[in-house]
Amino acid sequence: MSFNFMRFARASHAGALSAVLAQSFILSNQRNGETMCDSGSTSSSNSEAGSLKVEPKDSSAAGFGMMPDAKGDFGRLFPKRQLWQPRVKYPLWDDNWDGKKPELTGDSEQNRQRMRKIRKEGVTRHIILVRHGQYEEDHKDETKKILTPLGREQADLTGKRLREMLDGVSKEFGPCNINVVRVSDMTRAKETADLIAAHLPAVPRAEPDPDLNEGRPCHNIPGGRASPSTIQKTDETHPRIERAFAKYFYRAPFDENKEQDESEGDVDAEEQPKHEFEIIVCHANVIRYFLCRALQMPPEAW
């Protein structure tokens, strides 16, 4: 199990988004000396021959940054229509990555002052991504893929650590404003979230979100030639995982016109919470995809 901390800063320039992989402790599924990811995460090999010409069931299924109308194959690995295309060419930064960039005024000095105000008075969102604990993999029925004793211990330790963060681990790093615990709709993730939430009784729980379920978000490079089943699985699961990214990864809104009512003794801006945290309990493939997308790296690097 691992913590991945995603920090979405208040400004909209290239430094607006930073990601820190924080290893509090990592206890992965380990059997026979191997570290394993979730079952159901298909990895292609060169031995997987077969036609690449598998059409998606829905013509819009690959429409989230992929090229549904592209023809041919990419490097003889997978269909070009399943290759992610960024809005801004790599390695340039897309400063409107979430569609929430403040509109420019045409006055460079005014724009600079606006960005300074947002950085000073705005809120920074932190997303804590938690992969579920170790689980029973030897079942086809998803509901039977429950946590092992080690997996339950992992989740409990994670909950204790998050409780420390909520309370504040030191004077320098005070209490965290954790707004919500989110979770996928898969059994192993919901069990993990339940054990974590037991340590955070005052933090609201969101309804399980199937968009966060495990799946194959896109192809991986380096990798072998994709099989027809892998191509079909990518068509089926990429749209919802990308939809989940757009749903939860965005900079905090900022009302530039909001004025403090000093006559009513509003709290000074410096004392207002400048950081908000939320926890998302989901799956390895999904977390790796989120990290690549947030860092604006080719998601095929997941």
C-alpha positions as CSV (number, residue, x, y, z in Angstrom):
1,M,0.0,0.0,0.0
2,S,1.3,3.4,-0.8
3,F,0.5,7.1,-0.3
4,N,0.7,9.3,-3.3
5,F,0.2,13.0,-2.5
6,M,-1.0,15.2,-5.4
7,R,-0.8,19.0,-4.7
8,F,-2.7,21.5,-6.8
9,A,-1.4,24.9,-6.1
10,R,-3.4,28.1,-6.3
11,A,-1.7,29.8,-9.3
12,S,-2.3,28.9,-12.9
13,H,1.2,29.2,-14.3
14,A,3.6,26.3,-14.9
15,G,4.3,25.9,-11.3
16,A,0.6,25.6,-10.4
17,L,0.7,21.8,-10.2
18,S,3.3,19.8,-8.4
19,A,3.2,16.2,-7.4
20,V,5.1,14.5,-4.6
21,L,5.3,10.8,-4.2
22,A,5.5,10.5,-0.4
23,Q,6.4,7.0,0.9
24,S,5.1,6.8,4.4
25,F,5.3,3.0,4.2
26,I,4.8,0.7,1.3
27,L,3.5,-2.8,1.8
28,S,2.7,-4.3,-1.6
29,N,1.2,-7.6,-2.5
30,Q,4.2,-9.9,-2.3
31,R,4.2,-13.6,-3.1
32,N,7.2,-15.8,-4.0
33,G,9.4,-12.7,-3.8
34,E,7.5,-10.8,-6.5
35,T,5.7,-7.5,-6.1
36,M,2.4,-7.7,-7.9
37,C,-0.2,-5.2,-9.1
38,D,-3.9,-5.7,-9.1
39,S,-5.4,-8.7,-10.9
40,G,-7.0,-7.7,-14.1
41,S,-4.2,-5.3,-15.2
42,T,-3.2,-6.8,-18.5
43,S,0.3,-6.5,-19.7
44,S,1.0,-7.3,-23.3
45,S,4.0,-9.3,-24.4
46,N,5.6,-9.9,-27.8
47,S,4.1,-13.3,-27.9
48,E,0.6,-11.8,-28.1
49,A,0.2,-11.8,-31.8
50,G,-3.1,-11.2,-33.6
51,S,-4.8,-8.4,-35.4
52,L,-4.8,-4.9,-34.0
53,K,-7.9,-4.0,-36.0
54,V,-10.5,-4.2,-33.2
55,E,-13.1,-1.4,-33.4
56,P,-14.5,0.1,-30.2
57,K,-18.2,-0.7,-29.5
58,D,-18.9,3.0,-29.2
59,S,-17.4,5.5,-31.7
60,S,-17.0,8.0,-28.8
61,A,-15.4,5.4,-26.4
62,A,-11.8,6.7,-27.1
63,G,-12.7,10.3,-27.3
64,F,-10.8,11.6,-24.2
65,G,-7.6,12.8,-25.6
66,M,-7.2,9.9,-28.0
67,M,-7.7,10.0,-31.7
68,P,-10.9,8.0,-32.5
69,D,-10.6,8.8,-36.3
70,A,-6.9,7.9,-36.6
71,K,-6.0,5.1,-38.9
72,G,-3.2,2.5,-38.7
73,D,-1.0,1.3,-35.9
74,F,1.4,3.1,-33.6
75,G,4.8,1.4,-33.8
76,R,3.1,-1.9,-34.6
77,L,2.1,-1.9,-31.0
78,F,-1.6,-0.8,-30.9
79,P,-4.0,1.3,-33.0
80,K,-3.1,4.9,-33.4
81,R,-6.6,5.9,-32.3
82,Q,-5.6,4.7,-28.8
83,L,-2.6,6.9,-28.6
84,W,-3.1,9.8,-26.2
85,Q,-2.6,13.2,-27.7
86,P,-2.0,16.2,-25.4
87,R,-3.6,19.6,-26.0
88,V,-0.1,21.2,-25.8
89,K,2.8,19.5,-27.4
90,Y,5.2,17.7,-25.1
91,P,7.2,18.9,-23.2
92,L,5.5,22.3,-23.1
93,W,3.2,22.8,-20.1
94,D,-0.6,23.2,-20.6
95,D,-1.4,25.9,-18.0
96,N,-5.1,25.4,-18.7
97,W,-4.9,21.7,-17.9
98,D,-8.2,21.6,-16.0
99,G,-10.1,24.2,-18.1
100,K,-10.1,26.6,-15.1
101,K,-7.3,29.0,-16.0
102,P,-8.3,32.6,-15.1
103,E,-9.0,34.7,-18.2
104,L,-6.2,37.1,-19.2
105,T,-7.0,40.8,-19.2
106,G,-4.6,42.0,-21.8
107,D,-2.7,44.0,-19.2
108,S,0.5,42.1,-18.1
109,E,0.8,44.0,-14.9
110,Q,-2.8,43.4,-14.0
111,N,-2.4,39.7,-14.8
112,R,0.6,39.6,-12.5
113,Q,-1.3,41.2,-9.7
114,R,-4.2,38.8,-10.2
115,M,-1.9,35.7,-10.0
116,R,-0.2,37.1,-6.9
117,K,-3.6,37.5,-5.2
118,I,-4.6,34.0,-6.1
119,R,-1.3,32.6,-4.8
120,K,-1.7,34.6,-1.5
121,E,-5.4,34.2,-0.8
122,G,-6.4,31.1,-2.7
123,V,-6.7,27.5,-1.5
124,T,-4.3,24.6,-2.4
125,R,-6.0,21.3,-3.0
126,H,-4.1,18.1,-1.9
127,I,-5.3,14.7,-3.1
128,I,-4.1,11.7,-1.2
129,L,-4.2,8.6,-3.4
130,V,-4.2,5.3,-1.5
131,R,-4.0,1.9,-3.1
132,H,-6.1,-0.8,-1.4
133,G,-4.5,-3.3,0.8
134,Q,-3.3,-6.8,-0.2
135,Y,-6.3,-9.0,-1.2
136,E,-7.2,-12.5,-2.1
137,E,-6.5,-12.8,-5.8
138,D,-7.4,-16.4,-6.5
139,H,-11.1,-15.7,-7.3
140,K,-12.9,-14.7,-10.5
141,D,-15.8,-13.2,-8.5
142,E,-14.8,-9.7,-7.6
143,T,-16.9,-9.7,-4.4
144,K,-14.7,-12.5,-3.1
145,K,-11.5,-10.6,-3.6
146,I,-11.4,-9.5,0.0
147,L,-8.5,-8.2,2.0
148,T,-6.1,-10.6,3.5
149,P,-5.1,-10.3,7.2
150,L,-2.0,-8.4,6.0
151,G,-4.2,-6.2,3.8
152,R,-6.4,-5.3,6.7
153,E,-3.3,-4.5,8.8
154,Q,-2.1,-2.2,6.0
155,A,-5.4,-0.4,5.8
156,D,-5.5,0.0,9.6
157,L,-2.0,1.5,9.7
158,T,-2.8,3.8,6.9
159,G,-5.8,5.0,8.8
160,K,-3.7,5.7,11.9
161,R,-1.2,7.6,9.8
162,L,-3.9,9.7,8.2
163,R,-5.4,10.4,11.6
164,E,-2.0,11.8,12.7
165,M,-2.1,14.0,9.7
166,L,-5.6,15.1,10.5
167,D,-4.6,16.1,14.0
168,G,-1.3,17.6,13.0
169,V,2.0,15.8,13.4
170,S,3.9,18.9,14.7
171,K,3.6,22.5,15.4
172,E,5.2,23.2,12.0
173,F,2.8,20.9,10.2
174,G,-0.5,21.6,11.9
175,P,-4.0,19.9,11.5
176,C,-5.0,18.9,7.9
177,N,-8.4,20.0,6.6
178,I,-9.5,16.6,5.2
179,N,-12.8,17.2,3.4
180,V,-13.9,13.8,2.2
181,V,-12.9,10.1,1.7
182,R,-13.7,8.7,-1.7
183,V,-13.5,5.2,-2.9
184,S,-14.0,3.0,-5.9
185,D,-16.9,0.5,-6.1
186,M,-14.7,-2.6,-5.8
187,T,-14.8,-4.8,-2.7
188,R,-11.1,-4.6,-1.8
189,A,-11.1,-0.8,-2.1
190,K,-14.3,-0.4,0.0
191,E,-12.9,-2.6,2.7
192,T,-9.7,-0.6,2.8
193,A,-11.7,2.7,2.9
194,D,-13.9,1.4,5.8
195,L,-10.8,0.5,7.9
196,I,-9.2,3.9,7.1
197,A,-12.5,5.8,7.8
198,A,-12.8,4.2,11.2
199,H,-9.9,6.4,12.3
200,L,-11.5,9.5,10.7
201,P,-15.1,9.4,12.1
202,A,-15.7,13.2,11.5
203,V,-14.6,13.1,7.9
204,P,-17.5,12.7,5.4
205,R,-17.6,9.7,3.1
206,A,-18.6,9.9,-0.5
207,E,-20.6,7.2,-2.3
208,P,-18.4,4.6,-4.0
209,D,-17.6,5.7,-7.5
210,P,-17.4,3.0,-10.3
211,D,-15.3,5.4,-12.4
212,L,-12.5,4.8,-9.9
213,N,-12.6,1.0,-10.5
214,E,-9.5,-0.8,-11.7
215,G,-9.0,-1.2,-15.4
216,R,-6.6,-0.6,-18.2
217,P,-6.4,3.2,-18.7
218,C,-4.3,3.1,-21.8
219,H,-1.5,1.1,-23.4
220,N,1.9,1.1,-21.9
221,I,5.3,1.9,-23.5
222,P,7.6,0.0,-23.4
223,G,5.4,-2.9,-24.1
224,G,4.6,-5.6,-26.5
225,R,2.1,-5.9,-29.3
226,A,-1.3,-5.4,-27.9
227,S,-3.7,-8.4,-28.3
228,P,-7.3,-7.9,-29.5
229,S,-8.6,-8.4,-25.9
230,T,-6.2,-5.7,-24.6
231,I,-7.3,-3.3,-27.3
232,Q,-11.0,-4.0,-26.4
233,K,-10.3,-3.6,-22.6
234,T,-8.6,-0.2,-23.3
235,D,-11.6,0.9,-25.3
236,E,-13.9,-0.1,-22.5
237,T,-12.1,1.3,-19.4
238,H,-10.1,4.3,-20.6
239,P,-13.1,6.7,-20.9
240,R,-14.3,6.2,-17.3
241,I,-10.8,6.5,-15.8
242,E,-10.1,9.7,-17.7
243,R,-13.5,10.9,-16.6
244,A,-12.5,10.2,-13.0
245,F,-9.3,12.2,-13.5
246,A,-11.3,15.2,-14.8
247,K,-13.8,14.8,-12.0
248,Y,-11.3,15.0,-9.1
249,F,-8.2,16.7,-10.4
250,Y,-8.6,20.4,-10.7
251,R,-7.4,23.6,-9.0
252,A,-9.5,25.2,-6.3
253,P,-12.0,27.8,-7.5
254,F,-11.2,31.4,-6.5
255,D,-13.6,34.2,-6.3
256,E,-11.6,37.4,-7.2
257,N,-14.6,39.6,-6.4
258,K,-15.1,38.3,-2.9
259,E,-14.4,41.0,-0.3
260,Q,-14.1,40.5,3.4
261,D,-16.6,42.3,5.6
262,E,-14.4,43.8,8.2
263,S,-17.3,45.3,9.9
264,E,-18.5,41.9,10.9
265,G,-15.1,40.9,12.2
266,D,-14.2,38.3,9.5
267,V,-11.2,36.2,10.2
268,D,-8.0,37.6,8.7
269,A,-7.1,36.2,5.3
270,E,-3.8,34.8,6.8
271,E,-5.8,32.7,9.2
272,Q,-8.2,31.2,6.7
273,P,-7.4,27.6,5.7
274,K,-5.1,27.7,2.7
275,H,-5.0,23.9,2.2
276,E,-7.7,21.3,1.6
277,F,-7.2,17.6,1.5
278,E,-9.2,14.7,0.2
279,I,-8.5,11.0,0.2
280,I,-9.2,8.7,-2.8
281,V,-8.9,4.9,-2.2
282,C,-8.6,3.1,-5.5
283,H,-6.2,0.9,-7.5
284,A,-2.7,0.7,-8.8
285,N,-3.3,1.2,-12.5
286,V,-5.7,4.1,-11.9
287,I,-3.2,5.8,-9.5
288,R,-0.3,5.5,-12.0
289,Y,-2.5,6.9,-14.8
290,F,-3.6,9.8,-12.5
291,L,0.1,10.6,-11.7
292,C,1.1,10.7,-15.4
293,R,-1.8,12.8,-16.3
294,A,-1.3,15.3,-13.4
295,L,2.4,15.6,-14.3
296,Q,1.5,16.0,-18.0
297,M,3.6,13.0,-18.9
298,P,2.5,10.7,-21.7
299,P,0.0,8.4,-19.9
300,E,1.5,5.5,-21.8
301,A,4.3,5.7,-19.2
302,W,2.0,4.4,-16.5
